[in-house]
Amino acid sequence: MRTAIVAVFVAAAVGVVSTQEKGGDDRTGPYDVVQGWPQPLAFAQRGYIWGSTGGIFAESPDRIFIANRGELKLPATLPPGFTGFWGSFGEQATTPTPEFRNCIVIVNRDGKATESWTQWDYLFEDGRGPHSVLISPYDPDHNVWLVDDIHHQIFKFSNDGKRLLMVLGTRDEPGNDGTHFKRPTDIAWLPDGTFFVSDGYGNTRVAKFDKDGKFIKMWGTRGTVPSQFNTPHSITIDRNRRVYVSDRANNRIQVFDENGTYLDAFPNIQQPYHIRISDDQFLWVFSGPLDKMLKYDLQGRLLYAWGTHGTVPGLFWAVHEFSADTDGNLYTAEVFGGRSQKFHARPTADPAHMYRPQPLTSKSSTPALTALTPPKNQFTNVGGGTNFSGTWTLASAEPQAPAGRGRGAAGGGIAGPYADSIFAPAPAAITLTQTNNQLSFETAGKTARYTLDTALTEAPPGDVLALKTRAHWDGASLHLHYKQGMNWGRDVLGLSGGRLTITRDLESGGQSTTRVLTYSKTS
């Protein structure tokens, strides 16, 4: 009898060993990457490829939305090892300046582009493209939401892309109230349609809205104590209506009730780029610096992790958003790698190691939609008449500006040919010349020219790297908007008591600063 029992155990052991794979390093976790997915962007202009990929959302296994940050022009000679995506050059896909075509693309299960909502590309012009793409799990119409951080706006579209249903935020006018954002990042919903916005790179808050987009409340300030944020970059909600916020630059996730009362924090999570609650109520996180998927229970205990940095298929370079479909396929969008990827679950994979999202509500056959008139990328002049001419010397900057070039968080992350001049955090001296309907802004040997009729000025015209300027009046204040490459700025000019005040907002990539500059007139 004893011999028979031993034989059974030996046979069982041999059976287990025989089904296990030999070798391997588990670099793609419970998944295998789908080679050649997505296919080259057939809609792209000849000589251009997919740009930095801000977001991805799988509505179904055969309809996957990709938030594409425009197209990137290929060099004349492609180096060995080029895989069809910008990251294989060894350069971040956010470095070159894109051309804003095919910003909202839908691909099928094979990665073939089947739709491109080119009618909405103009919304992202002179920005950096869509930051994320989402569908509320509770919406029977499967309306599609796009977050545009640089232009400080959120758009809601019909599922077929034919109608724009809602616009939140004011284009190119940052703020911290119910009608303005400063670089929003993500959205999460309650079952009744109430939604929350993480806002964002510039602001440090969560904003709450009702289902119709009416502002309800907000919470959060800049800092490191509970209920303070430093780049709230993603947001998600569990079945108990607890709100989880990715506090990215503070390397933690904070937990609140739906009214903003602080409940908990999960520390020591390196820059959580994207977070989602799975259908089985676990918290899934992508860590940017680690290039790993992390699974936590809702008490913040780490349960599982996988992922490896790299640009070959199956590895990661800065996943900005992830999604999954009802077949268990995982999708990732890389901002630095400049690609999206699809992963199949391995047949032998542990289901506990796979992310499965909350399923979408069944789609209605008769959506009730009221379309908006498509907006125009225009400013409106209100007021005017103040003359800002003169040579001005910096008297104070609040907060103080960093020494040297404007790079880094304190300087707005600015690089490029105007980093020490037009985009400097606090120019030491400026000369403003205002005549009739024109104004020039000169500092450190560089000049930005504006017309005061809201029209766009480009120098040199038609160049993707041109210095682009626009201006408009808001009462006695003059708003100057300027952009070059992947750098953006806005100055709000005002005169009081013989002093010039400039509120300067600088934006570049993941950096955002606001500084109040005061100048004394010298001539």
HUFEN-V246180 format. One record per run of one state. SS is the DSSP state (~ for helix, > for strand, _ for the rest). FROM is the first residue (numbers start at 1). LEN is the number of residues. If there is no record, write none. Layout:
[[SS;FROM;LEN] [SS;FROM;LEN]]
This chain:
[[_;1;1] [~;2;18] [_;20;11] [>;31;3] [_;34;14] [>;48;3] [_;51;2] [>;53;8] [_;61;2] [>;63;6] [_;69;2] [>;71;3] [_;74;12] [~;86;4] [_;90;9] [>;99;1] [_;100;4] [>;104;4] [_;108;5] [>;113;4] [_;117;1] [~;118;7] [_;125;7] [>;132;3] [_;135;9] [>;144;5] [_;149;4] [>;153;5] [_;158;6] [>;164;5] [_;169;8] [>;177;1] [_;178;2] [>;180;1] [_;181;3] [>;184;6] [_;190;5] [>;195;5] [_;200;5] [>;205;5] [_;210;5] [>;215;5] [_;220;1] [>;221;2] [_;223;5] [>;228;2] [_;230;2] [>;232;6] [_;238;5] [>;243;5] [~;248;3] [_;251;1] [>;252;5] [_;257;5] [>;262;5] [_;267;5] [>;272;7] [_;279;4] [>;283;5] [_;288;4] [>;292;5] [_;297;5] [>;302;5] [_;307;2] [>;309;1] [_;310;6] [>;316;1] [_;317;2] [>;319;6] [_;325;5] [>;330;5] [_;335;4] [>;339;7] [_;346;5] [~;351;3] [_;354;3] [>;357;1] [_;358;24] [>;382;2] [_;384;6] [>;390;9] [_;399;10] [~;409;3] [_;412;17] [>;429;7] [_;436;2] [>;438;6] [_;444;2] [>;446;6] [_;452;5] [>;457;3] [_;460;7] [>;467;9] [_;476;1] [>;477;8] [_;485;2] [>;487;10] [_;497;2] [>;499;10] [_;509;2] [>;511;11] [_;522;2]]
